[in-house]
Structure formats: structure tokens, C-alpha cells
Amino acid sequence: MDRAFSIDRFEGALAVLVPDGGMPVHVLAEKLPPDAREGDRVSLVDRRWTIQRAETDGLRAELFELQECLFDE
């Protein structure tokens, strides 16, 4: 099963992952790709975490546009 999560934050050796509309889960940060960072979208496929680059980039672009609208004066 392919289920997507957002990396909310890192707390020591743990990563807090939030699924769409779900409750946060804690995962050992060492199980994530070494270049994973807060805000990345990740999914668990065949017991392996992968960063969803296109989805992450799209969400970051949307957030940037929203910030531009909110703070543009």
C-alpha cells in the first residue's frame, strides 16, 4: 500500500509524520532517506520510505504563492 505523509518535524531520533487527514505517527528518523527534511512528502512502499519529490515541490510552490498573496502589499 502506498500512503503519503508529510514530515512535520524531527524530535531527536524520531520524525513526526502526518498523513492527510490523519493522526501524527512517530518513525525513527534513521528509517527515512538521509536527505529527508521537514515539509517533505514521503510514502512507504514495500517497507521503504521514499521522498515524493514532485509532490513536495508542488506543495512548496503552492505555499510560496500563498505567502506572496498574504504578504504582498
PQR file of N, CA, C, O and H, with PARSE charges and radii, in Angstrom:
ATOM      1  N   MET A   1       0.847  -1.186   0.000 -0.4000 1.5000
ATOM      2  CA  MET A   1       0.000   0.000   0.000 -0.0000 2.0000
ATOM      3  C   MET A   1       0.885   1.239   0.000  0.5500 1.7000
ATOM      4  O   MET A   1       1.873   1.302   0.732 -0.5500 1.4000
ATOM      5  N   ASP A   2       0.538   2.204  -0.805 -0.4000 1.5000
ATOM      6  CA  ASP A   2       1.264   3.455  -0.915 -0.0000 2.0000
ATOM      7  C   ASP A   2       0.449   4.537  -0.198  0.5500 1.7000
ATOM      8  O   ASP A   2      -0.624   4.925  -0.659 -0.5500 1.4000
ATOM      9  H   ASP A   2      -0.264   2.153  -1.400  0.4000 1.0000
ATOM     10  N   ARG A   3       0.968   5.013   0.927 -0.4000 1.5000
ATOM     11  CA  ARG A   3       0.280   6.033   1.696 -0.0000 2.0000
ATOM     12  C   ARG A   3       1.229   7.203   1.902  0.5500 1.7000
ATOM     13  O   ARG A   3       2.377   7.007   2.300 -0.5500 1.4000
ATOM     14  H   ARG A   3       1.840   4.698   1.302  0.4000 1.0000
ATOM     15  N   ALA A   4       0.759   8.424   1.634 -0.4000 1.5000
ATOM     16  CA  ALA A   4       1.620   9.602   1.712 -0.0000 2.0000
ATOM     17  C   ALA A   4       1.506  10.287   3.069  0.5500 1.7000
ATOM     18  O   ALA A   4       0.439  10.326   3.680 -0.5500 1.4000
ATOM     19  H   ALA A   4      -0.174   8.584   1.311  0.4000 1.0000
ATOM     20  N   PHE A   5       2.628  10.821   3.518 -0.4000 1.5000
ATOM     21  CA  PHE A   5       2.741  11.546   4.772 -0.0000 2.0000
ATOM     22  C   PHE A   5       3.555  12.813   4.525  0.5500 1.7000
ATOM     23  O   PHE A   5       4.338  12.880   3.577 -0.5500 1.4000
ATOM     24  H   PHE A   5       3.495  10.790   3.021  0.4000 1.0000
ATOM     25  N   SER A   6       3.368  13.806   5.375 -0.4000 1.5000
ATOM     26  CA  SER A   6       4.233  14.981   5.397 -0.0000 2.0000
ATOM     27  C   SER A   6       5.109  14.889   6.631  0.5500 1.7000
ATOM     28  O   SER A   6       4.648  14.513   7.708 -0.5500 1.4000
ATOM     29  H   SER A   6       2.732  13.751   6.144  0.4000 1.0000
ATOM     30  N   ILE A   7       6.381  15.239   6.464 -0.4000 1.5000
ATOM     31  CA  ILE A   7       7.259  15.293   7.630 -0.0000 2.0000
ATOM     32  C   ILE A   7       6.981  16.610   8.336  0.5500 1.7000
ATOM     33  O   ILE A   7       7.288  17.682   7.814 -0.5500 1.4000
ATOM     34  H   ILE A   7       6.756  15.545   5.588  0.4000 1.0000
ATOM     35  N   ASP A   8       6.405  16.523   9.514 -0.4000 1.5000
ATOM     36  CA  ASP A   8       6.069  17.713  10.276 -0.0000 2.0000
ATOM     37  C   ASP A   8       7.300  18.267  10.985  0.5500 1.7000
ATOM     38  O   ASP A   8       7.586  19.462  10.915 -0.5500 1.4000
ATOM     39  H   ASP A   8       6.156  15.653   9.938  0.4000 1.0000
ATOM     40  N   ARG A   9       8.028  17.379  11.673 -0.4000 1.5000
ATOM     41  CA  ARG A   9       9.197  17.835  12.419 -0.0000 2.0000
ATOM     42  C   ARG A   9      10.025  16.626  12.849  0.5500 1.7000
ATOM     43  O   ARG A   9       9.602  15.474  12.759 -0.5500 1.4000
ATOM     44  H   ARG A   9       7.796  16.407  11.730  0.4000 1.0000
ATOM     45  N   PHE A  10      11.223  16.953  13.317 -0.4000 1.5000
ATOM     46  CA  PHE A  10      12.096  15.944  13.902 -0.0000 2.0000
ATOM     47  C   PHE A  10      12.217  16.229  15.393  0.5500 1.7000
ATOM     48  O   PHE A  10      12.400  17.374  15.806 -0.5500 1.4000
ATOM     49  H   PHE A  10      11.567  17.889  13.390  0.4000 1.0000
ATOM     50  N   GLU A  11      12.114  15.185  16.183 -0.4000 1.5000
ATOM     51  CA  GLU A  11      12.256  15.275  17.638 -0.0000 2.0000
ATOM     52  C   GLU A  11      13.316  14.280  18.071  0.5500 1.7000
ATOM     53  O   GLU A  11      13.016  13.121  18.359 -0.5500 1.4000
ATOM     54  H   GLU A  11      11.966  14.255  15.847  0.4000 1.0000
ATOM     55  N   GLY A  12      14.543  14.733  18.114 -0.4000 1.5000
ATOM     56  CA  GLY A  12      15.640  13.828  18.445 -0.0000 2.0000
ATOM     57  C   GLY A  12      15.778  12.754  17.387  0.5500 1.7000
ATOM     58  O   GLY A  12      15.976  13.051  16.209 -0.5500 1.4000
ATOM     59  H   GLY A  12      14.787  15.674  17.879  0.4000 1.0000
ATOM     60  N   ALA A  13      15.672  11.500  17.812 -0.4000 1.5000
ATOM     61  CA  ALA A  13      15.832  10.376  16.889 -0.0000 2.0000
ATOM     62  C   ALA A  13      14.549  10.028  16.150  0.5500 1.7000
ATOM     63  O   ALA A  13      14.529   9.097  15.345 -0.5500 1.4000
ATOM     64  H   ALA A  13      15.511  11.259  18.769  0.4000 1.0000
ATOM     65  N   LEU A  14      13.478  10.767  16.416 -0.4000 1.5000
ATOM     66  CA  LEU A  14      12.185  10.480  15.797 -0.0000 2.0000
ATOM     67  C   LEU A  14      11.782  11.544  14.796  0.5500 1.7000
ATOM     68  O   LEU A  14      12.152  12.712  14.918 -0.5500 1.4000
ATOM     69  H   LEU A  14      13.494  11.523  17.070  0.4000 1.0000
ATOM     70  N   ALA A  15      11.018  11.117  13.805 -0.4000 1.5000
ATOM     71  CA  ALA A  15      10.380  12.027  12.865 -0.0000 2.0000
ATOM     72  C   ALA A  15       8.878  11.935  13.103  0.5500 1.7000
ATOM     73  O   ALA A  15       8.337  10.843  13.275 -0.5500 1.4000
ATOM     74  H   ALA A  15      10.718  10.169  13.706  0.4000 1.0000
ATOM     75  N   VAL A  16       8.211  13.080  13.112 -0.4000 1.5000
ATOM     76  CA  VAL A  16       6.765  13.112  13.261 -0.0000 2.0000
ATOM     77  C   VAL A  16       6.168  13.261  11.864  0.5500 1.7000
ATOM     78  O   VAL A  16       6.367  14.277  11.198 -0.5500 1.4000
ATOM     79  H   VAL A  16       8.650  13.967  12.972  0.4000 1.0000
ATOM     80  N   LEU A  17       5.435  12.237  11.430 -0.4000 1.5000
ATOM     81  CA  LEU A  17       4.832  12.214  10.104 -0.0000 2.0000
ATOM     82  C   LEU A  17       3.325  12.371  10.239  0.5500 1.7000
ATOM     83  O   LEU A  17       2.706  11.797  11.135 -0.5500 1.4000
ATOM     84  H   LEU A  17       5.274  11.412  11.971  0.4000 1.0000
ATOM     85  N   VAL A  18       2.740  13.159   9.334 -0.4000 1.5000
ATOM     86  CA  VAL A  18       1.303  13.399   9.387 -0.0000 2.0000
ATOM     87  C   VAL A  18       0.685  12.972   8.057  0.5500 1.7000
ATOM     88  O   VAL A  18       1.029  13.517   7.008 -0.5500 1.4000
ATOM     89  H   VAL A  18       3.243  13.625   8.606  0.4000 1.0000
ATOM     90  N   PRO A  19      -0.228  11.998   8.096 -0.5600 1.5000
ATOM     91  CA  PRO A  19      -0.930  11.619   6.867  0.2800 2.0000
ATOM     92  C   PRO A  19      -2.036  12.627   6.590  0.5500 1.7000
ATOM     93  O   PRO A  19      -2.463  13.341   7.497 -0.5500 1.4000
ATOM     94  N   ASP A  20      -2.494  12.693   5.370 -0.4000 1.5000
ATOM     95  CA  ASP A  20      -3.602  13.587   5.034 -0.0000 2.0000
ATOM     96  C   ASP A  20      -4.815  13.224   5.883  0.5500 1.7000
ATOM     97  O   ASP A  20      -5.319  12.103   5.813 -0.5500 1.4000
ATOM     98  H   ASP A  20      -2.147  12.113   4.633  0.4000 1.0000
ATOM     99  N   GLY A  21      -5.276  14.170   6.677 -0.4000 1.5000
ATOM    100  CA  GLY A  21      -6.469  13.952   7.476 -0.0000 2.0000
ATOM    101  C   GLY A  21      -6.334  12.931   8.573  0.5500 1.7000
ATOM    102  O   GLY A  21      -7.339  12.413   9.060 -0.5500 1.4000
ATOM    103  H   GLY A  21      -4.866  15.081   6.734  0.4000 1.0000
ATOM    104  N   GLY A  22      -5.119  12.627   8.975 -0.4000 1.5000
ATOM    105  CA  GLY A  22      -4.940  11.589   9.985 -0.0000 2.0000
ATOM    106  C   GLY A  22      -4.169  12.068  11.196  0.5500 1.7000
ATOM    107  O   GLY A  22      -3.786  13.233  11.301 -0.5500 1.4000
ATOM    108  H   GLY A  22      -4.303  13.048   8.579  0.4000 1.0000
ATOM    109  N   MET A  23      -3.958  11.161  12.081 -0.4000 1.5000
ATOM    110  CA  MET A  23      -3.217  11.432  13.309 -0.0000 2.0000
ATOM    111  C   MET A  23      -1.718  11.279  13.053  0.5500 1.7000
ATOM    112  O   MET A  23      -1.305  10.404  12.293 -0.5500 1.4000
ATOM    113  H   MET A  23      -4.269  10.215  11.996  0.4000 1.0000
ATOM    114  N   PRO A  24      -0.903  12.128  13.685 -0.5600 1.5000
ATOM    115  CA  PRO A  24       0.548  12.020  13.531  0.2800 2.0000
ATOM    116  C   PRO A  24       1.070  10.669  14.009  0.5500 1.7000
ATOM    117  O   PRO A  24       0.530  10.068  14.938 -0.5500 1.4000
ATOM    118  N   VAL A  25       2.121  10.212  13.359 -0.4000 1.5000
ATOM    119  CA  VAL A  25       2.802   8.989  13.769 -0.0000 2.0000
ATOM    120  C   VAL A  25       4.287   9.302  13.934  0.5500 1.7000
ATOM    121  O   VAL A  25       4.825  10.191  13.274 -0.5500 1.4000
ATOM    122  H   VAL A  25       2.559  10.700  12.604  0.4000 1.0000
ATOM    123  N   HIS A  26       4.934   8.560  14.819 -0.4000 1.5000
ATOM    124  CA  HIS A  26       6.361   8.723  15.059 -0.0000 2.0000
ATOM    125  C   HIS A  26       7.117   7.571  14.401  0.5500 1.7000
ATOM    126  O   HIS A  26       6.753   6.402  14.537 -0.5500 1.4000
ATOM    127  H   HIS A  26       4.497   7.838  15.355  0.4000 1.0000
ATOM    128  N   VAL A  27       8.174   7.936  13.689 -0.4000 1.5000
ATOM    129  CA  VAL A  27       9.000   6.962  12.981 -0.0000 2.0000
ATOM    130  C   VAL A  27      10.450   7.277  13.308  0.5500 1.7000
ATOM    131  O   VAL A  27      10.817   8.445  13.435 -0.5500 1.4000
ATOM    132  H   VAL A  27       8.470   8.885  13.579  0.4000 1.0000
ATOM    133  N   LEU A  28      11.273   6.255  13.443 -0.4000 1.5000
ATOM    134  CA  LEU A  28      12.700   6.506  13.623 -0.0000 2.0000
ATOM    135  C   LEU A  28      13.227   7.284  12.418  0.5500 1.7000
ATOM    136  O   LEU A  28      13.054   6.863  11.274 -0.5500 1.4000
ATOM    137  H   LEU A  28      10.975   5.306  13.340  0.4000 1.0000
ATOM    138  N   ALA A  29      13.863   8.406  12.681 -0.4000 1.5000
ATOM    139  CA  ALA A  29      14.368   9.256  11.602 -0.0000 2.0000
ATOM    140  C   ALA A  29      15.362   8.505  10.724  0.5500 1.7000
ATOM    141  O   ALA A  29      15.467   8.787   9.530 -0.5500 1.4000
ATOM    142  H   ALA A  29      14.004   8.748  13.610  0.4000 1.0000
ATOM    143  N   GLU A  30      16.090   7.558  11.298 -0.4000 1.5000
ATOM    144  CA  GLU A  30      17.074   6.793  10.523 -0.0000 2.0000
ATOM    145  C   GLU A  30      16.428   5.918   9.459  0.5500 1.7000
ATOM    146  O   GLU A  30      17.112   5.449   8.549 -0.5500 1.4000
ATOM    147  H   GLU A  30      16.005   7.330  12.268  0.4000 1.0000
ATOM    148  N   LYS A  31      15.118   5.689   9.558 -0.4000 1.5000
ATOM    149  CA  LYS A  31      14.405   4.898   8.557 -0.0000 2.0000
ATOM    150  C   LYS A  31      14.059   5.721   7.318  0.5500 1.7000
ATOM    151  O   LYS A  31      13.751   5.161   6.266 -0.5500 1.4000
ATOM    152  H   LYS A  31      14.562   6.069  10.297  0.4000 1.0000
ATOM    153  N   LEU A  32      14.109   7.048   7.440 -0.4000 1.5000
ATOM    154  CA  LEU A  32      13.809   7.929   6.309 -0.0000 2.0000
ATOM    155  C   LEU A  32      15.061   8.125   5.467  0.5500 1.7000
ATOM    156  O   LEU A  32      16.169   7.879   5.944 -0.5500 1.4000
ATOM    157  H   LEU A  32      14.359   7.503   8.294  0.4000 1.0000
ATOM    158  N   PRO A  33      14.904   8.565   4.218 -0.5600 1.5000
ATOM    159  CA  PRO A  33      16.090   8.850   3.409  0.2800 2.0000
ATOM    160  C   PRO A  33      16.967   9.894   4.108  0.5500 1.7000
ATOM    161  O   PRO A  33      16.435  10.773   4.787 -0.5500 1.4000
ATOM    162  N   PRO A  34      18.272   9.823   3.962 -0.5600 1.5000
ATOM    163  CA  PRO A  34      19.174  10.735   4.674  0.2800 2.0000
ATOM    164  C   PRO A  34      18.955  12.210   4.336  0.5500 1.7000
ATOM    165  O   PRO A  34      19.272  13.079   5.148 -0.5500 1.4000
ATOM    166  N   ASP A  35      18.421  12.503   3.157 -0.4000 1.5000
ATOM    167  CA  ASP A  35      18.206  13.901   2.773 -0.0000 2.0000
ATOM    168  C   ASP A  35      16.784  14.385   3.057  0.5500 1.7000
ATOM    169  O   ASP A  35      16.403  15.469   2.614 -0.5500 1.4000
ATOM    170  H   ASP A  35      18.164  11.797   2.497  0.4000 1.0000
ATOM    171  N   ALA A  36      15.997  13.597   3.788 -0.4000 1.5000
ATOM    172  CA  ALA A  36      14.628  13.995   4.130 -0.0000 2.0000
ATOM    173  C   ALA A  36      14.668  15.179   5.086  0.5500 1.7000
ATOM    174  O   ALA A  36      15.516  15.246   5.976 -0.5500 1.4000
ATOM    175  H   ALA A  36      16.306  12.716   4.148  0.4000 1.0000
ATOM    176  N   ARG A  37      13.734  16.116   4.890 -0.4000 1.5000
ATOM    177  CA  ARG A  37      13.668  17.285   5.765 -0.0000 2.0000
ATOM    178  C   ARG A  37      12.219  17.667   6.027  0.5500 1.7000
ATOM    179  O   ARG A  37      11.304  17.173   5.369 -0.5500 1.4000
ATOM    180  H   ARG A  37      13.045  16.061   4.167  0.4000 1.0000
ATOM    181  N   GLU A  38      12.028  18.544   6.988 -0.4000 1.5000
ATOM    182  CA  GLU A  38      10.682  18.981   7.339 -0.0000 2.0000
ATOM    183  C   GLU A  38       9.977  19.530   6.104  0.5500 1.7000
ATOM    184  O   GLU A  38      10.562  20.271   5.313 -0.5500 1.4000
ATOM    185  H   GLU A  38      12.772  18.945   7.523  0.4000 1.0000
ATOM    186  N   GLY A  39       8.715  19.154   5.957 -0.4000 1.5000
ATOM    187  CA  GLY A  39       7.921  19.610   4.824 -0.0000 2.0000
ATOM    188  C   GLY A  39       7.907  18.649   3.653  0.5500 1.7000
ATOM    189  O   GLY A  39       7.050  18.757   2.776 -0.5500 1.4000
ATOM    190  H   GLY A  39       8.240  18.553   6.599  0.4000 1.0000
ATOM    191  N   ASP A  40       8.842  17.710   3.625 -0.4000 1.5000
ATOM    192  CA  ASP A  40       8.866  16.734   2.530 -0.0000 2.0000
ATOM    193  C   ASP A  40       7.652  15.817   2.613  0.5500 1.7000
ATOM    194  O   ASP A  40       7.169  15.489   3.697 -0.5500 1.4000
ATOM    195  H   ASP A  40       9.538  17.623   4.338  0.4000 1.0000
ATOM    196  N   ARG A  41       7.173  15.412   1.439 -0.4000 1.5000
ATOM    197  CA  ARG A  41       6.147  14.375   1.357 -0.0000 2.0000
ATOM    198  C   ARG A  41       6.875  13.059   1.162  0.5500 1.7000
ATOM    199  O   ARG A  41       7.743  12.945   0.296 -0.5500 1.4000
ATOM    200  H   ARG A  41       7.566  15.679   0.559  0.4000 1.0000
ATOM    201  N   VAL A  42       6.524  12.067   1.964 -0.4000 1.5000
ATOM    202  CA  VAL A  42       7.142  10.752   1.875 -0.0000 2.0000
ATOM    203  C   VAL A  42       6.060   9.691   1.806  0.5500 1.7000
ATOM    204  O   VAL A  42       4.926   9.908   2.232 -0.5500 1.4000
ATOM    205  H   VAL A  42       5.819  12.160   2.667  0.4000 1.0000
ATOM    206  N   SER A  43       6.429   8.544   1.263 -0.4000 1.5000
ATOM    207  CA  SER A  43       5.488   7.422   1.242 -0.0000 2.0000
ATOM    208  C   SER A  43       6.245   6.150   1.567  0.5500 1.7000
ATOM    209  O   SER A  43       7.453   6.040   1.357 -0.5500 1.4000
ATOM    210  H   SER A  43       7.350   8.369   0.916  0.4000 1.0000
ATOM    211  N   LEU A  44       5.497   5.202   2.084 -0.4000 1.5000
ATOM    212  CA  LEU A  44       6.046   3.906   2.447 -0.0000 2.0000
ATOM    213  C   LEU A  44       5.592   2.902   1.396  0.5500 1.7000
ATOM    214  O   LEU A  44       4.410   2.573   1.295 -0.5500 1.4000
ATOM    215  H   LEU A  44       4.515   5.291   2.255  0.4000 1.0000
ATOM    216  N   VAL A  45       6.558   2.424   0.618 -0.4000 1.5000
ATOM    217  CA  VAL A  45       6.278   1.462  -0.443 -0.0000 2.0000
ATOM    218  C   VAL A  45       7.207   0.269  -0.242  0.5500 1.7000
ATOM    219  O   VAL A  45       8.428   0.417  -0.185 -0.5500 1.4000
ATOM    220  H   VAL A  45       7.518   2.692   0.701  0.4000 1.0000
ATOM    221  N   ASP A  46       6.617  -0.896  -0.137 -0.4000 1.5000
ATOM    222  CA  ASP A  46       7.407  -2.113   0.074 -0.0000 2.0000
ATOM    223  C   ASP A  46       8.358  -1.980   1.265  0.5500 1.7000
ATOM    224  O   ASP A  46       9.521  -2.379   1.197 -0.5500 1.4000
ATOM    225  H   ASP A  46       5.626  -1.017  -0.183  0.4000 1.0000
ATOM    226  N   ARG A  47       7.839  -1.409   2.359 -0.4000 1.5000
ATOM    227  CA  ARG A  47       8.574  -1.251   3.619 -0.0000 2.0000
ATOM    228  C   ARG A  47       9.772  -0.333   3.516  0.5500 1.7000
ATOM    229  O   ARG A  47      10.715  -0.443   4.300 -0.5500 1.4000
ATOM    230  H   ARG A  47       6.894  -1.085   2.414  0.4000 1.0000
ATOM    231  N   ARG A  48       9.740   0.584   2.540 -0.4000 1.5000
ATOM    232  CA  ARG A  48      10.840   1.526   2.354 -0.0000 2.0000
ATOM    233  C   ARG A  48      10.279   2.930   2.168  0.5500 1.7000
ATOM    234  O   ARG A  48       9.387   3.146   1.347 -0.5500 1.4000
ATOM    235  H   ARG A  48       8.974   0.673   1.904  0.4000 1.0000
ATOM    236  N   TRP A  49      10.809   3.888   2.937 -0.4000 1.5000
ATOM    237  CA  TRP A  49      10.371   5.277   2.832 -0.0000 2.0000
ATOM    238  C   TRP A  49      11.063   5.958   1.659  0.5500 1.7000
ATOM    239  O   TRP A  49      12.276   5.843   1.485 -0.5500 1.4000
ATOM    240  H   TRP A  49      11.534   3.712   3.604  0.4000 1.0000
ATOM    241  N   THR A  50      10.278   6.667   0.861 -0.4000 1.5000
ATOM    242  CA  THR A  50      10.837   7.426  -0.257 -0.0000 2.0000
ATOM    243  C   THR A  50      10.250   8.828  -0.253  0.5500 1.7000
ATOM    244  O   THR A  50       9.099   9.033   0.131 -0.5500 1.4000
ATOM    245  H   THR A  50       9.293   6.761   1.002  0.4000 1.0000
ATOM    246  N   ILE A  51      11.056   9.786  -0.685 -0.4000 1.5000
ATOM    247  CA  ILE A  51      10.592  11.170  -0.798 -0.0000 2.0000
ATOM    248  C   ILE A  51       9.853  11.312  -2.116  0.5500 1.7000
ATOM    249  O   ILE A  51      10.352  10.897  -3.162 -0.5500 1.4000
ATOM    250  H   ILE A  51      11.991   9.619  -0.997  0.4000 1.0000
ATOM    251  N   GLN A  52       8.679  11.889  -2.067 -0.4000 1.5000
ATOM    252  CA  GLN A  52       7.886  12.160  -3.261 -0.0000 2.0000
ATOM    253  C   GLN A  52       8.254  13.566  -3.756  0.5500 1.7000
ATOM    254  O   GLN A  52       7.602  14.550  -3.407 -0.5500 1.4000
ATOM    255  H   GLN A  52       8.273  12.225  -1.217  0.4000 1.0000
ATOM    256  N   ARG A  53       9.297  13.639  -4.562 -0.4000 1.5000
ATOM    257  CA  ARG A  53       9.877  14.934  -4.970 -0.0000 2.0000
ATOM    258  C   ARG A  53       8.878  15.835  -5.691  0.5500 1.7000
ATOM    259  O   ARG A  53       8.759  17.015  -5.361 -0.5500 1.4000
ATOM    260  H   ARG A  53       9.827  12.839  -4.845  0.4000 1.0000
ATOM    261  N   ALA A  54       8.169  15.297  -6.660 -0.4000 1.5000
ATOM    262  CA  ALA A  54       7.240  16.131  -7.435 -0.0000 2.0000
ATOM    263  C   ALA A  54       6.138  16.686  -6.535  0.5500 1.7000
ATOM    264  O   ALA A  54       5.777  17.858  -6.641 -0.5500 1.4000
ATOM    265  H   ALA A  54       8.265  14.338  -6.928  0.4000 1.0000
ATOM    266  N   GLU A  55       5.609  15.851  -5.658 -0.4000 1.5000
ATOM    267  CA  GLU A  55       4.553  16.292  -4.754 -0.0000 2.0000
ATOM    268  C   GLU A  55       5.086  17.324  -3.762  0.5500 1.7000
ATOM    269  O   GLU A  55       4.414  18.314  -3.473 -0.5500 1.4000
ATOM    270  H   GLU A  55       5.901  14.899  -5.572  0.4000 1.0000
ATOM    271  N   THR A  56       6.293  17.094  -3.242 -0.4000 1.5000
ATOM    272  CA  THR A  56       6.920  18.047  -2.314 -0.0000 2.0000
ATOM    273  C   THR A  56       7.133  19.383  -3.001  0.5500 1.7000
ATOM    274  O   THR A  56       6.792  20.425  -2.441 -0.5500 1.4000
ATOM    275  H   THR A  56       6.840  16.290  -3.477  0.4000 1.0000
ATOM    276  N   ASP A  57       7.691  19.372  -4.205 -0.4000 1.5000
ATOM    277  CA  ASP A  57       7.950  20.617  -4.940 -0.0000 2.0000
ATOM    278  C   ASP A  57       6.658  21.364  -5.238  0.5500 1.7000
ATOM    279  O   ASP A  57       6.611  22.590  -5.139 -0.5500 1.4000
ATOM    280  H   ASP A  57       7.968  18.526  -4.660  0.4000 1.0000
ATOM    281  N   GLY A  58       5.610  20.631  -5.603 -0.4000 1.5000
ATOM    282  CA  GLY A  58       4.319  21.259  -5.888 -0.0000 2.0000
ATOM    283  C   GLY A  58       3.726  21.929  -4.660  0.5500 1.7000
ATOM    284  O   GLY A  58       3.208  23.042  -4.750 -0.5500 1.4000
ATOM    285  H   GLY A  58       5.648  19.635  -5.684  0.4000 1.0000
ATOM    286  N   LEU A  59       3.798  21.263  -3.518 -0.4000 1.5000
ATOM    287  CA  LEU A  59       3.274  21.847  -2.286 -0.0000 2.0000
ATOM    288  C   LEU A  59       4.079  23.067  -1.861  0.5500 1.7000
ATOM    289  O   LEU A  59       3.511  24.053  -1.391 -0.5500 1.4000
ATOM    290  H   LEU A  59       4.220  20.359  -3.445  0.4000 1.0000
ATOM    291  N   ARG A  60       5.395  23.007  -2.021 -0.4000 1.5000
ATOM    292  CA  ARG A  60       6.227  24.168  -1.668 -0.0000 2.0000
ATOM    293  C   ARG A  60       5.900  25.354  -2.574  0.5500 1.7000
ATOM    294  O   ARG A  60       5.871  26.493  -2.110 -0.5500 1.4000
ATOM    295  H   ARG A  60       5.856  22.206  -2.402  0.4000 1.0000
ATOM    296  N   ALA A  61       5.656  25.101  -3.843 -0.4000 1.5000
ATOM    297  CA  ALA A  61       5.306  26.182  -4.769 -0.0000 2.0000
ATOM    298  C   ALA A  61       3.959  26.802  -4.382  0.5500 1.7000
ATOM    299  O   ALA A  61       3.803  28.023  -4.410 -0.5500 1.4000
ATOM    300  H   ALA A  61       5.680  24.175  -4.219  0.4000 1.0000
ATOM    301  N   GLU A  62       2.992  25.960  -4.024 -0.4000 1.5000
ATOM    302  CA  GLU A  62       1.682  26.470  -3.586 -0.0000 2.0000
ATOM    303  C   GLU A  62       1.814  27.331  -2.336  0.5500 1.7000
ATOM    304  O   GLU A  62       1.196  28.392  -2.243 -0.5500 1.4000
ATOM    305  H   GLU A  62       3.118  24.968  -4.001  0.4000 1.0000
ATOM    306  N   LEU A  63       2.616  26.882  -1.378 -0.4000 1.5000
ATOM    307  CA  LEU A  63       2.808  27.645  -0.149 -0.0000 2.0000
ATOM    308  C   LEU A  63       3.513  28.972  -0.423  0.5500 1.7000
ATOM    309  O   LEU A  63       3.180  29.989   0.185 -0.5500 1.4000
ATOM    310  H   LEU A  63       3.119  26.021  -1.453  0.4000 1.0000
ATOM    311  N   PHE A  64       4.475  28.964  -1.325 -0.4000 1.5000
ATOM    312  CA  PHE A  64       5.173  30.189  -1.689 -0.0000 2.0000
ATOM    313  C   PHE A  64       4.196  31.187  -2.309  0.5500 1.7000
ATOM    314  O   PHE A  64       4.223  32.370  -1.971 -0.5500 1.4000
ATOM    315  H   PHE A  64       4.746  28.137  -1.819  0.4000 1.0000
ATOM    316  N   GLU A  65       3.334  30.719  -3.214 -0.4000 1.5000
ATOM    317  CA  GLU A  65       2.338  31.598  -3.831 -0.0000 2.0000
ATOM    318  C   GLU A  65       1.374  32.157  -2.797  0.5500 1.7000
ATOM    319  O   GLU A  65       1.015  33.333  -2.856 -0.5500 1.4000
ATOM    320  H   GLU A  65       3.312  29.758  -3.488  0.4000 1.0000
ATOM    321  N   LEU A  66       0.957  31.334  -1.860 -0.4000 1.5000
ATOM    322  CA  LEU A  66       0.068  31.788  -0.806 -0.0000 2.0000
ATOM    323  C   LEU A  66       0.732  32.861   0.048  0.5500 1.7000
ATOM    324  O   LEU A  66       0.103  33.862   0.391 -0.5500 1.4000
ATOM    325  H   LEU A  66       1.249  30.379  -1.812  0.4000 1.0000
ATOM    326  N   GLN A  67       1.988  32.657   0.387 -0.4000 1.5000
ATOM    327  CA  GLN A  67       2.730  33.663   1.163 -0.0000 2.0000
ATOM    328  C   GLN A  67       2.836  34.961   0.393  0.5500 1.7000
ATOM    329  O   GLN A  67       2.685  36.042   0.962 -0.5500 1.4000
ATOM    330  H   GLN A  67       2.499  31.844   0.108  0.4000 1.0000
ATOM    331  N   GLU A  68       3.097  34.857  -0.904 -0.4000 1.5000
ATOM    332  CA  GLU A  68       3.186  36.059  -1.726 -0.0000 2.0000
ATOM    333  C   GLU A  68       1.885  36.853  -1.694  0.5500 1.7000
ATOM    334  O   GLU A  68       1.900  38.080  -1.595 -0.5500 1.4000
ATOM    335  H   GLU A  68       3.220  33.979  -1.366  0.4000 1.0000
ATOM    336  N   CYS A  69       0.765  36.149  -1.779 -0.4000 1.5000
ATOM    337  CA  CYS A  69      -0.554  36.811  -1.744 -0.0000 2.0000
ATOM    338  C   CYS A  69      -0.825  37.438  -0.388  0.5500 1.7000
ATOM    339  O   CYS A  69      -1.352  38.548  -0.307 -0.5500 1.4000
ATOM    340  H   CYS A  69       0.753  35.152  -1.860  0.4000 1.0000
ATOM    341  N   LEU A  70      -0.471  36.740   0.667 -0.4000 1.5000
ATOM    342  CA  LEU A  70      -0.751  37.236   2.016 -0.0000 2.0000
ATOM    343  C   LEU A  70       0.097  38.426   2.413  0.5500 1.7000
ATOM    344  O   LEU A  70      -0.367  39.331   3.105 -0.5500 1.4000
ATOM    345  H   LEU A  70      -0.042  35.839   0.602  0.4000 1.0000
ATOM    346  N   PHE A  71       1.338  38.418   1.970 -0.4000 1.5000
ATOM    347  CA  PHE A  71       2.279  39.446   2.431 -0.0000 2.0000
ATOM    348  C   PHE A  71       2.616  40.477   1.361  0.5500 1.7000
ATOM    349  O   PHE A  71       3.446  41.354   1.599 -0.5500 1.4000
ATOM    350  H   PHE A  71       1.715  37.682   1.408  0.4000 1.0000
ATOM    351  N   ASP A  72       2.004  40.393   0.215 -0.4000 1.5000
ATOM    352  CA  ASP A  72       2.253  41.355  -0.860 -0.0000 2.0000
ATOM    353  C   ASP A  72       1.442  42.629  -0.588  0.5500 1.7000
ATOM    354  O   ASP A  72       0.216  42.597  -0.481 -0.5500 1.4000
ATOM    355  H   ASP A  72       1.330  39.681   0.022  0.4000 1.0000
ATOM    356  N   GLU A  73       2.146  43.717  -0.482 -0.4000 1.5000
ATOM    357  CA  GLU A  73       1.453  44.985  -0.235 -0.0000 2.0000
ATOM    358  C   GLU A  73       1.925  46.040  -1.166  0.5500 1.7000
ATOM    359  O   GLU A  73       1.452  47.175  -1.104 -0.5500 1.4000
ATOM    360  H   GLU A  73       3.142  43.743  -0.568  0.4000 1.0000
TER
END
